[in-house]
Amino acid sequence: MAKKGKEKNTVNKAKHTKLMNRKKNKLKKEQETRKERLKAIVKLSQEKAKDN
């Protein structure tokens, strides 16, 4: 038999997926910024090594 009335848990699931997506996006951005910083640092160190 099918359930009657309001669907159970859909609101909580929607909130949870929204929050998890936010968390994933935040982690991706942090990883990208770390990679960019590392690239910049490596580039600077290589330039200094060439100068010396």
Order of alpha helices (4+ residues) and beta strands (2+ residues): alpha
